[in-house]
């Protein structure tokens, strides 16, 4: 018998997003629809103002569409109250940002275990999992270093470890190589691809970096809030 394809992990259905700035309404997304399969390594491209970050915020459950629907792992995120949406985001998603967003007073291992502590994981288990994840991203020797004591590439690997430590189904990465040199940028993409291949985690990445785009299974081009395959 032919295999039954897996349902999409992410479905964006006729999503519109509008922002009111003074007397002006900005249409950031205009009726956008897409499906993202589980285990995908998906890249969003487009010029500044095209809607990339807005789309990532909807997929990452940080924002809600003005109209339309966003489903993640079968859940219509638009029907969840704020507290339920925050809990869903903590269980299902991880985030990687171009500015790392690490907590400066915490060590690498404390930054990585932080999401687990929020989820109520016991301290010893959170520490064990954080150390194992740092080892996976090649930072076993830097677990006690604070962000200011690490290079940009190392900070981004800590951020990847933090995003993955709770074993999310989906990781959203907004320009993860933008503040890195080409060597560190290549290393970050190899790290994310390896984690996708090992754990089956879905990655959705916005980028201007052609090397990141070259590694994608699926690429989408945004312009003026519209989407087309590229």
N, C-alpha and C positions, 0 to 999 in steps of 0.2 A: 504493500500500500504506500502511496506517496506520503511523505512527511507533511504534517500540518505546520505552516509557518507560524512562528511566534508572533503574538500581537505586538504592536509598537510599544516601546517603553514610554515614549513621549508622543502625544498628539496635540497639535495646535490647530484649532478649527476656527476659521474665519475670524481671527483675532484682530481687533482694532485697539489702538492705545492712543489716547489724546491727553495732552497736557495744556492747561490754561496758564498762559504767561501774560499777566496784566490783562489787556483787552484782546489778546491774540490767542487763538487755539492752534497748537502744534499737533499735527497728525503724525505721530512717530511710527505707527504701524497701520496699514490700510488693508484689512481683510486678508491677513496672511494665514496660510494653512500649510502644515508639513507633518510628516511622520518620521520618527527617529527609532530605528530598530534597537533591541537590546544588544549590548556588546559593540555598538558602533563607535567609530572614532571620527566625529563629524566636525567640520570646520565651517564657520560663518565668516564671510568676507564682505567687504564693502567700505566705501569712503566714510569719513567722519560724518555723523548725522544721518546715516543710512538706516538706523534702527537696530544695529547689532546688539548694543548693550541693553536696549529695551527688550529685545527678544530673549536675551539670556536671563534678564531679571524675571520675565514671565515663566520661562522654563524652570528657573531656579526657585520659584515660589517666593521671590522677594517682592514682587509686585503682582497686580492683577490686571487683566485686560479691561478696557472700558466696555467692550462687548466681545462676544465670542467665548470660546472655551479653551482651557489648557488642561490636559489630562496627563498625569505622571503615574506610571505603574497602575493605570486603570482608574486612578482617583481624580475626579473633577476637582481641581484645587480651588476653583472659584466658589464652591459651596461651603468651604471650611471656614469656621470662625477663626479669628486671629490666633488664638492660643492653640487651636487644633492644627492650623497651618504651620505654626512654628514647630510644633512637635513632629509633624510629618516631615518637615524640612530637615530637622535634626536626625531623624531615623533614616531617611532615604537619600539625602543629597550631601555632597561635599563641594567645597568651593576653593578655587585657586585664583588669586588676583595678581595683577602685574606689580603691585607694590607690596606683595607678600602678606601684609596684614597680620604679622606675628606680634605677640604681646612682648614688648621689649624687656620687661623685668623678669620674664620667665625664661628658663633654659630651653634648649631644643626639645628635650624629652617632656618637659612640663607643657610646652606649647602643643605637642602632639597628643598628649593624654587629656588635654583640656576638654575636647568634645565628648570624650568618654565619661568624664566626671559629670558633665552636664546631663548626660543620659543616665546617671546613677550607677555606673559601673564601679565596683569596689576598687579602692586605691591600689591594692597589690595587682589586681588583674589589669587595671588601666595602665600601670607602669610596665607590666610585662608586654602588653600589646604595643605600647608606644615604643619600647626598646626594639621589639621585633620589626616594627615598621621602619624605624630609622635604619636598622641594619639592611633592610630590603632596598632602601634608596641610597645605600652606600655611606651612611653617616654614623656608623657604630662608634667611631672615635670622637665624635663631636657632640655627644648627647648632653654634656654638661655646659656647653657654650651658650651664651645668650646671643640674640640676633646681631648685636653690634660687633660681636667677635667672629662672625661668619662672613664669608663672601656672598655676593648676590646669588650665585648659583647654588650655594649651600642653603641660603635662606629659602630659595624657591623649592628645593628638595624637602626641606622641613615642612613647607606649606603643602606640598604634595602628600607627604606622610600624614599630616594632620587631616587633609581632605579624605584620605583613604582608611584611616585607622578604625572608623566605625563601620567599615564595610558597606558603604553606600552603593546603591544600584547605579547612581548617576553622579558624575562630577562635572561641574560647570566651571570653565576656565576662561577668564576675560583677559586677553592679551598676556598670556603667561610668560612670554619671552621678550616683552617690549623693553624691559630695563636691563637686559642681559647682553653681553657680547655674543658673537656668533658661536664660539666654542661652548659656552655655558647654555646658550639657547638650544643647540643641538643635543646636549646632554639631557636637558629637561624634557625634550620631545621623546628621546629614546627611553627615558624613565617612564613617562606616561604610557607610551606604547607597550612597554614591557609589563606594566601593571595591568593594562587592559588585556593583554594576551594571557597573563597568569590568572587574573581574578575574574575576567569577563565584565569588568566595570565599563559602563558607557561613558564616553567623554564627549562633551559639546564645548567647542573652543571658538572664541572670536579672535581673529588675528589679522595683521597686515603682513605677517612673516611668510614669504613664499616657501621656506623650508617646512614650516608647520603645515601649510596647505598641501605640500607634496606628499605628506604622510597620511592624509585623510582617506578614509573609505568613502566618504560622501562629502561633497562641497556644495554650499549654497551661497549665492551672491545676493546681497541686499542692496537696494537702491530706492531712496525715497519711500521707505516703508513697505516696499514690495519685495518679493522673493522669486528667484528663478534658479534652476540648477545650473551649475557651471562646470 
